[in-house]
């Protein structure tokens, strides 16, 4: 062992919070501890409340409100996520319904066109249900907006010629 770099190893008096005192060797001459072999639950087999200095109370006084604020914030975030998920589900449901009604309108238009071509029905007599008329009106309203976009005039002209 090198000389001059290690602390002195002296006899120490150990004082426990339960009142027990004993001697051992340490680098410090006087030690104050909270638990010893005479009062520790592992060695005694008895349950003992160890909070002798009120440490639990001090911790809850210092950080008790922090725990409740964290719980409240987590609950608010959970509610916000749930609300966003419900809104997204509602939007997808509406989009699905709109797409299905558009398909139904196209199918009905195709059926009437097929009936007119086969001669089963006359073109004058074909009636369009109110929902299909509303879908067609919405398509007509969206068409001028699409035509105003740059680069779409040529596409619009080609579709009208065909």
N, C-alpha and C positions, 0 to 999 in steps of 0.2 A: 504494500500500500504506500502511496506517495505521501510524504509528510507535508503538512501545512495547507492542504487543500480540502480536508474533510472537517466537518464540525465536531465538537466534542460530544462524546456519547456518555451522558451523565445519568445518575439515578434521578427518577422523576416521581413526584407525588401526583396521583390521578384522583380527581374529585368528580364523582358522578352526581347528576341531578337528584337521584334517589337518596343521596346521603352516604353512599358507600365510598370508601377511600382505600386505595392500595398503592403499592410502590412497584415501579417497573423501571426500565431504562429507556431513555429517549434523548433526542438532541435538545429538548426543552426541559427545564427543571420542574415546571408546574403545568399540568394539563387539566382542563375542565371539560367534561364530556356530558352528553345527554343520556346515553344508555350504556350500561355495563352488563356483564354476565349475570349479575344479581337481579337486574330488573328487566332485561330484554325478554320479550314474549317467546322467542325461539328457545331460549335456555330454561325459562321458568315453566313454560307450558300454560301460562295464564294469559288471557287477553287483557291488554292494558291500553288505555288511551294515551298515546305518546305525546300529544300536543300540550306540553307543559308550558311553553312560552307564548301560547296564543297565536301561533304562526298561521294556522288555518284561518282564524278570524282576521288577522292582519292582511292575509292574501285576499280574502273575499272583500274586505273593505277597500283594498286598493284596486282590484281587478274585477269585482263582482258585477259592476255595471257594464263592463266590456263584454262579458259573456252574453248578457241579455241583448245588447245592441247587435252583436254578431248574429244571434238567433233571429232577431227581427229583420236584419238585412237579408239573411238567407231566405226567410219566408217571403219577403218582398220580391226577391229575384226569382224565386220559384213561381210565384203568382204571375210575374211578368212573362216568364217563359211559357207558362200554361196558356195565358191569354194570347200570346203570339202564335202558339201552335193552333189554338182554336180559330183564330183569324185566318191562318194559312189554310186550314182544313175547309173553312167556309168559302174561301176564294177558289180553291181547287174544285169544290162541289159546284159552285156557280159556273166555273169554266167548263166542267164536264157536262152540266145541263145545257149550256149554250151550244156546245159542240154536238150533243145528241139531238137537239132541236134543229140544228143546221143540217145534220145528216137526214133527219126525218123529212125536212123540207126538200132536200135534193132528191130523196127517194120518191117522194110524192110527185115532184116535177117530172122525174124520169118515167114514173108509171103513167102519168097523163100523156107525156110525149109518146110513149110506146103505144098507148091506147089510141091516140090520134093517128099514128103511123099505120097501125094495123086496121084502122077503120072501125073499131069498136065504138069510139066516141068522136064527137065533132069538136073542133077547136073552139067554136063559139060557146059551147055549153059547159066547158071545163070551168069549174069553180075552184078558187083557192081558199082554203080555210084561213081564219083570222090570224092564227099564229104564223103560218107560212107567209102571209102578206106582211106581217110585222118584221119577219126575218129578212124578206126581200127589201122592205123599206130601209132597214138598217144597213143592208149591203149597198143600197143606192146612196145613202148618206155617207158611208165610208169611202165610196169610189171617188168623189171629187177631191177628198183629202189626199188620196193616193196619187191622183193625176197631178196635183200641185207639186209633188216632190220632184226635184231635179233628176233628169235621166229616165223618168217614167213616161214621158209623152209618147216616145216611140213605141213602147210596149202597149200603151192604151190605144194607139192608132191601129196597131197590128191586130188587136183583139176585136176592134169594131169592124175591120175589113173581113175577118173570118166569119 
